[in-house]
Amino acid sequence: MTSVRETGRHTRHDVYEAQCPCRAMLDLLASKWSALAIGALEDGPLRFGELLRRLDGVSPKVLTRTLRRLEECGILRRVVYPSVPLHVEYSLTELGESAAVPLAAVRSWVERNIDRSPLA
C-alpha cells in the first residue's frame, strides 16, 4: 500500500492490513482510559487533577501516559498557563471532538447493555 508520506496525497487505508498506520490510532482510541478521558473533556477543558478525579480508578502515572499519547496524536491539546503553581489545562482538538462522537456512542451502548453481559 502506498502511504500518504510517499505520495503527498491521501490513499485508502485498511485497518486490517498489518502495516496500516490506522492501527496505532485504533489502538489508542480503543484504550479504556483514552475513551474515558476524551469523554470527560467533551464538556470543556479540565486540569489534570479534575481529570484524575473524574476518571475514578486511574493512577496518575497511567493518566499522564494516556494524555501524552492523546496529545502526540493530535486528539487533545495541553495548555500551560504561567502562574504559581503552574496551571495546565487539557482540551479536545477538532480531531478529538470528531473522535468523541463515536466513542460517546460506544460508552452509551456499554451502559445500556452491560446487564445483558456476563461481565455485569
Secondary structure, DSSP 4 states (H G I P E B T S, - for coil): ---HHHHSS-----TTSTT-THHHHHHHHTSHHHHHHHHHTTTS-EEHHHHHHHSTT--HHHHHHHHHHHHHTTSEEEEEE-SSS-EEEEEE-HHHHHHHHHHHHHHHHHHHHGGGSTT-
